[in-house]
Amino acid sequence: MIPSPLNINEQQAAIAFSRQAEIFDETFSGNSIVKYKRQRVKNHLLKYLDSENFILELNSGTGEDAIWFAQQGHYVHATDISEGMQHILEKKVKNFSLENNITNEICSFTELDKLQQKGPFDMIFSNFAGLNCTNELDKTLKSFSALLKPSGIVTLVLLPKFCFWEFLLLFKGKFKTALRRFSGKKGSKAFVESVPFNCWYYNPSYIIHHLKNDFELLSVEGLCTLVPPSYIEGFVEKHTRAFRFLQSKENKWKSKWPWKSIGDYYIISLRKKS
């Protein structure tokens, strides 16, 4: 099936991440904070996964999460708008012999009504801010209920409107980075492989508000609130003891105010009402 035309911002994001696909895993796999973030997301997911769940993954990227789900015995329909990312995912699925557990489809998360595989699913999952690449997130959220079984779970990892670590960059004179989340409706310009596209920022309250009629909130956790964002390179290697201390405090306070909503990311889970 030929995917439908995307809006300009999605087209740009698709081009950017397709260019990055071949080097994505190599670029980020050795980053200690990326490893920490991935493990935190997995720990969160394990609280809500039963055996042999059927999962719809949005912006699945190179398939790191899809592979992990499948290795736990789950079934994943992995979607993305980036043909390059989907190509890498397909190669991984073959390499790991997981064809029976993972299917994939090029589809925008703003057009989930056009999915070939409509479920119903046990979980909808989106990791590491893919959903921040649209100013039409409300459209995506409205489509969730019809795709999920009763009591199905939604788990999203998103960028909030305020990041404690980024705000501290004001004191280093990095005003553009420190204030980029205050961009409002016009969005903030991002660059991947020199390709520009816009990002928008959403607080947990936005997700809760748009899903409140059909879903109940389960939990919100801050991610990289005290632990620095992964783009602060070399922090773990230079400050090993400090990293361990910050990691322990973040894990202790991750669900408490204000830490649950002022990190680089937050993880939010909701359950569909029966």
C-alpha positions, -999 to +999 in steps of 0.1 A: +000+000+000+014+034-010+013+058+020-008+089+017+009+123+012+022+138+044+021+174+055+053+194+049+067+190+084+061+153+084+078+151+050+108+169+063+110+147+094+107+116+072+136+127+051+157+136+081+153+103+099+157+083+067+191+100+062+200+092+098+187+056+097+220+039+087+240+056+115+213+059+142+221+028+162+259+033+160+255+070+170+234+064+201+241+028+213+272+037+232+257+067+250+254+058+287+225+081+293+206+067+263+211+032+278+197+046+311+167+061+294+159+029+275+161+008+307+138+033+325+112+030+298+115-008+298+110-009+336+079+013+332+065-009+305+070-041+324+045-029+350+017-030+324+026-058+300+010-092+303+021-123+283+018-122+245+005-087+242-004-073+207+013-039+205+010-010+181+042+010+181+043+045+167+075+060+152+093+027+157+125+039+143+152+012+137+132-013+158+151-014+190+119-014+211+100-037+187+129-063+189+128-061+227+090-065+229+093-095+205+120-111+226+097-109+256+071-129+237+049-101+225+037-092+190+043-058+175+030-039+145+058-013+141+049+019+122+069+049+111+069+075+083+106+071+076+113+045+048+149+044+059+141+035+095+116+009+083+143-006+061+167-010+091+139-025+112+131-051+085+168-061+083+169-065+121+137-086+121+152-110+096+186-111+115+168-120+147+143-144+130+113-125+145+091-124+114+063-142+133+064-115+160+069-082+142+051-067+113+056-032+100+039-005+080+047+030+068+020+052+083+018+086+099+006+087+135-017+115+124-035+091+100-040+060+121-075+056+105-056+045+074-037+017+091-039-016+073-036-034+106-062-020+129-059-044+158-075-043+183-043-039+203-034-045+239-011-015+240-001+016+220+034+027+225+055+056+213+091+062+226+114+092+227+094+121+214+084+109+180+049+124+187+065+158+194+070+161+156+034+173+151+011+202+161-018+178+155-012+155+185-049+158+194-058+141+162-035+112+171-049+109+206-085+108+194-077+077+173-064+056+202-096+043+217-109+027+185-076+008+181-074-006+216-091-035+234-111-027+266-086-020+294-058-015+267-028+006+277-013+037+261+023+045+270+040+075+255+074+091+261+072+128+253+090+161+257+073+185+281+073+223+278+099+228+305+131+210+311+150+217+343+184+209+327+178+229+296+167+260+316+200+258+335+218+264+302+207+301+305+236+305+329+260+292+303+246+317+278+230+291+256+198+310+253+184+294+222+185+259+237+174+270+271+143+287+258+133+266+228+105+248+246+087+282+250+081+284+213+044+280+216+021+272+186+048+279+160+070+251+173+107+249+177+131+243+148+151+210+150+178+197+126+186+161+119+213+154+093+210+191+083+173+187+075+150+212+093+116+204+108+095+216+137+089+201+171+061+210+196+061+204+233+032+189+254+028+186+291+012+156+307-019+176+314-024+179+276-025+141+272-047+136+302-072+162+290-075+148+254-079+112+267-100+118+298-133+106+283-121+071+274-090+066+296-079+067+332-044+079+342-021+052+356+012+070+361+035+098+350+073+096+355+099+122+348+129+110+327+162+129+328+150+153+354+181+151+376+201+128+353+212+152+325+199+149+289+218+125+266+231+153+244+254+165+273+281+142+261+307+126+283+289+134+316+288+099+329+324+092+320+336+125+336+313+124+366+306+087+374+298+091+411+276+122+404+257+102+378+251+074+402+239+098+428+216+117+404+203+084+390+193+071+425+175+104+434+157+105+400+145+070+404+133+079+440+115+111+430+104+102+394+067+102+402+067+131+426+059+168+418+076+187+403+101+161+390+075+140+371+069+168+345+101+188+343+126+163+328+139+161+293+111+136+288+082+121+308+067+087+305+029+086+308+006+055+309-032+054+307-057+026+306-088+025+284-120+023+304-139-009+301 
